[in-house]
Amino acid sequence: MGYSVVRAESTTVSKKSPGHIAIIGAGMSGLTTAWHLQEQGVEVTVLERDDVAAGSSWGNAGWLTPALTLPLSEPSVLKYGLTAMLDPTSPLYVPVTADPRLLRFLAGFARNCTPGRWRRAMGIFTEVNRVALDAFDELDIAEPTHPARPFLAAFATEEDRLAMVREFDGVARSGGTVEYDLLSGDQMREHEPVLADGVTAGIALHGQRFIDPPRYLAALAEAVEDRGGQIRRGVDVTDIRQRGAGVEVLDRSGDSVRADHVVIATGAWLGRLARRFGVRQVVQAGRGYSFTVRPETMPTHPLYFPTQRVACTPLGDRFRVTGMMEFRPADAPLDPRRIRAIIDAVRPMYQGIDWEDRQEEWVGSRPCTADGLPLVGSTRDARVSIAGGHGMWGIALGPLTGKMLASQLTGGRPPAVMQHFDPLR
């Protein structure tokens, strides 16, 4: 999904609740914003360049894991080393580039990878993690969330596991709670026979969930349409203009939609539309890769390999394997080396998987901010709002984002934590 430049002019508009809101982007944030606006009696039109969940909402792991929803800008990233980051096979890849926007993002990201700033961001994540799952329970749609009983993290050594335990200690110091048990390699294989002898230690996390992202987003879109909302696919938005007290949203074909307000929820492409409205935060594509396989014994639990940064989710008759973070342009083609790097990283941890029999190879662009916090709320134009910038956590935090933004737009009182997500910060 890609978007062009916009035209913005300062003006004063009425503060009454908008009757009709146009939402650009049919990912998790855009669709949940639409659903919650409908709860408040607002007419919604969702405009999507491709199709529902065509961006990073489609091929991700689908985890709803408050225990793991942490700021991306953790101090250990800087310890990883510049040489490793330049290696296309590493979990975090930064290609050599002269792109000034990427360099600006990386400089800001590095400034936030300090213990003090991570603790501050973790305190904010702790607040939203307490209520993130509740926001899913409020959505009345046909597709359920699935409890992970339990959610499993696997390690090659007990020393590797200790790093995650220390991370959970940091969550506890920030006021959060993580319920978990330490498991041996054999205990892990009792839960999941697909795990090989390369797994010698594990963690069982409790209170976590997961979804099948394409199915869930399709059900959410269906619910929005069933309640009278419009979802217009194949609409490539190029401009947002004032039109009286409202806005006019134009697409590349010259067609337009008029509304009282517009929400920009275009994921990694958010900056192309948002910059003219005072949003100075760089939204960088943090691209992740995935594919599916069919193991001889299908896993029944989500599996995480923290050292390798690989996330795996059972989706019915498919097992989705996801991983990697690379800072590249959102529209760059899939790099086969990244798929191979995922396989090489987890091959010793599994048995009974034909890694060459892969389906649904995919790359998607997560919208990352330098400080690791989302962009949710008003811009300098009172008729234009933002919903995005969640990094890896757009699925997990999307429903809460939609609820908070809908409350703000309809005169409600969103939670105080939303102030940290100010798009104009």
KAURZI-V730938 format. One record per residue. N is the residue number from 0. PHI is phi as a letter, one per 30 degrees, with the letter a starting at -180 (NA if undefined). PSI is psi in whole degrees, -180 to 180 (NA if undefined). Layout:
n=N phi=PHI psi=PSI
n=N phi=PHI psi=PSI
//
This chain:
n=0 phi=NA psi=126
n=1 phi=b psi=151
n=2 phi=b psi=156
n=3 phi=c psi=-164
n=4 phi=d psi=166
n=5 phi=b psi=169
n=6 phi=c psi=124
n=7 phi=b psi=139
n=8 phi=b psi=141
n=9 phi=d psi=139
n=10 phi=a psi=168
n=11 phi=c psi=133
n=12 phi=b psi=166
n=13 phi=d psi=147
n=14 phi=c psi=3
n=15 phi=d psi=160
n=16 phi=d psi=129
n=17 phi=d psi=144
n=18 phi=d psi=-28
n=19 phi=b psi=126
n=20 phi=b psi=131
n=21 phi=c psi=135
n=22 phi=b psi=124
n=23 phi=c psi=110
n=24 phi=j psi=123
n=25 phi=c psi=45
n=26 phi=c psi=-165
n=27 phi=d psi=-46
n=28 phi=d psi=-45
n=29 phi=d psi=-45
n=30 phi=d psi=-37
n=31 phi=d psi=-32
n=32 phi=d psi=-44
n=33 phi=e psi=-46
n=34 phi=d psi=-46
n=35 phi=d psi=-33
n=36 phi=d psi=-40
n=37 phi=d psi=-35
n=38 phi=e psi=-28
n=39 phi=c psi=10
n=40 phi=i psi=15
n=41 phi=c psi=136
n=42 phi=d psi=137
n=43 phi=b psi=144
n=44 phi=b psi=120
n=45 phi=c psi=128
n=46 phi=c psi=124
n=47 phi=b psi=128
n=48 phi=d psi=-41
n=49 phi=c psi=-96
n=50 phi=b psi=172
n=51 phi=e psi=132
n=52 phi=i psi=27
n=53 phi=d psi=-20
n=54 phi=c psi=-136
n=55 phi=d psi=-9
n=56 phi=d psi=-19
n=57 phi=d psi=-57
n=58 phi=c psi=17
n=59 phi=d psi=-179
n=60 phi=d psi=-19
n=61 phi=i psi=28
n=62 phi=d psi=136
n=63 phi=c psi=82
n=64 phi=b psi=87
n=65 phi=e psi=-31
n=66 phi=d psi=-25
n=67 phi=c psi=0
n=68 phi=d psi=89
n=69 phi=b psi=159
n=70 phi=e psi=136
n=71 phi=d psi=-33
n=72 phi=d psi=63
n=73 phi=d psi=148
n=74 phi=e psi=-32
n=75 phi=d psi=-21
n=76 phi=d psi=-42
n=77 phi=d psi=-32
n=78 phi=d psi=-19
n=79 phi=e psi=-36
n=80 phi=j psi=137
n=81 phi=d psi=-39
n=82 phi=d psi=-43
n=83 phi=d psi=-39
n=84 phi=d psi=-23
n=85 phi=d psi=-3
n=86 phi=d psi=120
n=87 phi=d psi=-14
n=88 phi=c psi=-2
n=89 phi=d psi=155
n=90 phi=d psi=-31
n=91 phi=c psi=116
n=92 phi=b psi=127
n=93 phi=b psi=104
n=94 phi=d psi=149
n=95 phi=d psi=129
n=96 phi=a psi=158
n=97 phi=c psi=12
n=98 phi=d psi=114
n=99 phi=d psi=-33
n=100 phi=d psi=-39
n=101 phi=d psi=-42
n=102 phi=d psi=-38
n=103 phi=d psi=-42
n=104 phi=d psi=-47
n=105 phi=d psi=-37
n=106 phi=d psi=-44
n=107 phi=d psi=-38
n=108 phi=d psi=-45
n=109 phi=d psi=-38
n=110 phi=d psi=-28
n=111 phi=c psi=-4
n=112 phi=d psi=49
n=113 phi=c psi=154
n=114 phi=e psi=-42
n=115 phi=d psi=-47
n=116 phi=d psi=-34
n=117 phi=d psi=-42
n=118 phi=d psi=-40
n=119 phi=d psi=-47
n=120 phi=d psi=-37
n=121 phi=d psi=-36
n=122 phi=d psi=-38
n=123 phi=d psi=-45
n=124 phi=d psi=-35
n=125 phi=d psi=-41
n=126 phi=d psi=-46
n=127 phi=d psi=-31
n=128 phi=d psi=-27
n=129 phi=d psi=-28
n=130 phi=b psi=1
n=131 phi=d psi=-43
n=132 phi=d psi=-33
n=133 phi=e psi=-34
n=134 phi=d psi=-33
n=135 phi=d psi=-39
n=136 phi=d psi=-22
n=137 phi=d psi=-21
n=138 phi=d psi=122
n=139 phi=c psi=87
n=140 phi=b psi=168
n=141 phi=d psi=-28
n=142 phi=c psi=128
n=143 phi=d psi=167
n=144 phi=d psi=157
n=145 phi=c psi=126
n=146 phi=d psi=139
n=147 phi=c psi=112
n=148 phi=b psi=80
n=149 phi=c psi=-178
n=150 phi=d psi=133
n=151 phi=c psi=133
n=152 phi=c psi=132
n=153 phi=c psi=146
n=154 phi=b psi=150
n=155 phi=d psi=-27
n=156 phi=b psi=159
n=157 phi=d psi=-31
n=158 phi=d psi=-42
n=159 phi=d psi=-41
n=160 phi=d psi=-35
n=161 phi=e psi=-33
n=162 phi=d psi=-40
n=163 phi=d psi=-38
n=164 phi=d psi=-42
n=165 phi=d psi=-36
n=166 phi=d psi=-42
n=167 phi=d psi=-34
n=168 phi=d psi=-38
n=169 phi=d psi=-38
n=170 phi=d psi=-44
n=171 phi=d psi=-40
n=172 phi=d psi=-23
n=173 phi=d psi=2
n=174 phi=j psi=0
n=175 phi=d psi=172
n=176 phi=b psi=140
n=177 phi=b psi=121
n=178 phi=c psi=120
n=179 phi=a psi=161
n=180 phi=b psi=146
n=181 phi=d psi=134
n=182 phi=b psi=152
n=183 phi=d psi=172
n=184 phi=d psi=-41
n=185 phi=d psi=-38
n=186 phi=d psi=-35
n=187 phi=d psi=-42
n=188 phi=d psi=-23
n=189 phi=d psi=-37
n=190 phi=d psi=-43
n=191 phi=b psi=97
n=192 phi=d psi=-16
n=193 phi=d psi=-16
n=194 phi=d psi=137
n=195 phi=c psi=-179
n=196 phi=d psi=-12
n=197 phi=d psi=-18
n=198 phi=c psi=116
n=199 phi=c psi=-9
n=200 phi=a psi=157
n=201 phi=a psi=172
n=202 phi=b psi=134
n=203 phi=c psi=114
n=204 phi=c psi=138
n=205 phi=c psi=156
n=206 phi=i psi=19
n=207 phi=c psi=163
n=208 phi=b psi=177
n=209 phi=a psi=165
n=210 phi=b psi=166
n=211 phi=c psi=102
n=212 phi=e psi=-50
n=213 phi=d psi=-41
n=214 phi=d psi=-42
n=215 phi=d psi=-45
n=216 phi=d psi=-36
n=217 phi=d psi=-41
n=218 phi=d psi=-37
n=219 phi=d psi=-44
n=220 phi=d psi=-41
n=221 phi=d psi=-40
n=222 phi=d psi=-41
n=223 phi=d psi=-44
n=224 phi=d psi=-39
n=225 phi=d psi=-27
n=226 phi=c psi=16
n=227 phi=j psi=-2
n=228 phi=d psi=153
n=229 phi=c psi=136
n=230 phi=b psi=111
n=231 phi=c psi=111
n=232 phi=d psi=156
n=233 phi=i psi=26
n=234 phi=c psi=109
n=235 phi=c psi=95
n=236 phi=d psi=132
n=237 phi=b psi=-16
n=238 phi=a psi=146
n=239 phi=b psi=123
n=240 phi=b psi=155
n=241 phi=d psi=145
n=242 phi=b psi=94
n=243 phi=i psi=-128
n=244 phi=d psi=0
n=245 phi=b psi=-152
n=246 phi=b psi=159
n=247 phi=b psi=125
n=248 phi=c psi=121
n=249 phi=c psi=146
n=250 phi=c psi=176
n=251 phi=d psi=-25
n=252 phi=d psi=-9
n=253 phi=j psi=-9
n=254 phi=d psi=164
n=255 phi=b psi=160
n=256 phi=b psi=129
n=257 phi=c psi=141
n=258 phi=a psi=170
n=259 phi=d psi=-22
n=260 phi=a psi=158
n=261 phi=b psi=140
n=262 phi=c psi=125
n=263 phi=c psi=114
n=264 phi=b psi=56
n=265 phi=c psi=21
n=266 phi=i psi=-132
n=267 phi=d psi=-14
n=268 phi=c psi=9
n=269 phi=e psi=-40
n=270 phi=d psi=-29
n=271 phi=d psi=-33
n=272 phi=c psi=-29
n=273 phi=d psi=-24
n=274 phi=e psi=-40
n=275 phi=d psi=-11
n=276 phi=c psi=21
n=277 phi=j psi=7
n=278 phi=d psi=105
n=279 phi=c psi=-16
n=280 phi=d psi=131
n=281 phi=d psi=127
n=282 phi=c psi=106
n=283 phi=c psi=138
n=284 phi=d psi=117
n=285 phi=c psi=92
n=286 phi=d psi=133
n=287 phi=c psi=156
n=288 phi=c psi=152
n=289 phi=a psi=164
n=290 phi=a psi=170
n=291 phi=b psi=150
n=292 phi=b psi=171
n=293 phi=b psi=91
n=294 phi=d psi=157
n=295 phi=e psi=-39
n=296 phi=c psi=110
n=297 phi=d psi=123
n=298 phi=d psi=154
n=299 phi=c psi=-3
n=300 phi=b psi=149
n=301 phi=d psi=142
n=302 phi=b psi=132
n=303 phi=b psi=135
n=304 phi=c psi=88
n=305 phi=d psi=-39
n=306 phi=d psi=-39
n=307 phi=d psi=-9
n=308 phi=h psi=46
n=309 phi=b psi=132
n=310 phi=c psi=134
n=311 phi=b psi=139
n=312 phi=b psi=130
n=313 phi=d psi=127
n=314 phi=b psi=73
n=315 phi=i psi=-114
n=316 phi=c psi=12
n=317 phi=b psi=151
n=318 phi=b psi=110
n=319 phi=d psi=132
n=320 phi=c psi=122
n=321 phi=b psi=156
n=322 phi=l psi=-177
n=323 phi=i psi=153
n=324 phi=b psi=118
n=325 phi=b psi=136
n=326 phi=c psi=92
n=327 phi=b psi=168
n=328 phi=e psi=143
n=329 phi=e psi=-32
n=330 phi=c psi=7
n=331 phi=d psi=148
n=332 phi=d psi=162
n=333 phi=d psi=135
n=334 phi=c psi=109
n=335 phi=e psi=-24
n=336 phi=d psi=-30
n=337 phi=d psi=-37
n=338 phi=d psi=-46
n=339 phi=d psi=-36
n=340 phi=d psi=-38
n=341 phi=d psi=-47
n=342 phi=d psi=-47
n=343 phi=d psi=-34
n=344 phi=d psi=-37
n=345 phi=c psi=-5
n=346 phi=e psi=-43
n=347 phi=d psi=-13
n=348 phi=c psi=-11
n=349 phi=b psi=162
n=350 phi=b psi=154
n=351 phi=i psi=30
n=352 phi=b psi=127
n=353 phi=d psi=100
n=354 phi=d psi=-16
n=355 phi=d psi=-16
n=356 phi=c psi=72
n=357 phi=c psi=147
n=358 phi=b psi=164
n=359 phi=h psi=41
n=360 phi=d psi=136
n=361 phi=a psi=148
n=362 phi=b psi=136
n=363 phi=b psi=153
n=364 phi=c psi=110
n=365 phi=d psi=139
n=366 phi=d psi=105
n=367 phi=c psi=140
n=368 phi=c psi=158
n=369 phi=d psi=-33
n=370 phi=c psi=1
n=371 phi=i psi=4
n=372 phi=c psi=145
n=373 phi=d psi=170
n=374 phi=c psi=107
n=375 phi=b psi=118
n=376 phi=k psi=-160
n=377 phi=d psi=154
n=378 phi=c psi=-170
n=379 phi=d psi=-14
n=380 phi=c psi=120
n=381 phi=d psi=-9
n=382 phi=c psi=4
n=383 phi=b psi=126
n=384 phi=b psi=166
n=385 phi=b psi=142
n=386 phi=b psi=101
n=387 phi=l psi=-164
n=388 phi=i psi=29
n=389 phi=d psi=-2
n=390 phi=i psi=-127
n=391 phi=d psi=-4
n=392 phi=c psi=27
n=393 phi=d psi=-36
n=394 phi=d psi=-50
n=395 phi=d psi=-36
n=396 phi=c psi=-2
n=397 phi=e psi=-50
n=398 phi=d psi=-39
n=399 phi=d psi=-40
n=400 phi=e psi=-49
n=401 phi=e psi=-40
n=402 phi=d psi=-46
n=403 phi=d psi=-46
n=404 phi=d psi=-41
n=405 phi=d psi=-39
n=406 phi=d psi=-45
n=407 phi=d psi=-42
n=408 phi=d psi=-21
n=409 phi=c psi=20
n=410 phi=i psi=10
n=411 phi=d psi=-173
n=412 phi=c psi=94
n=413 phi=d psi=160
n=414 phi=d psi=153
n=415 phi=d psi=-28
n=416 phi=d psi=-22
n=417 phi=d psi=-23
n=418 phi=d psi=-26
n=419 phi=d psi=-13
n=420 phi=c psi=13
n=421 phi=e psi=120
n=422 phi=d psi=-16
n=423 phi=c psi=7
n=424 phi=d psi=NA
//
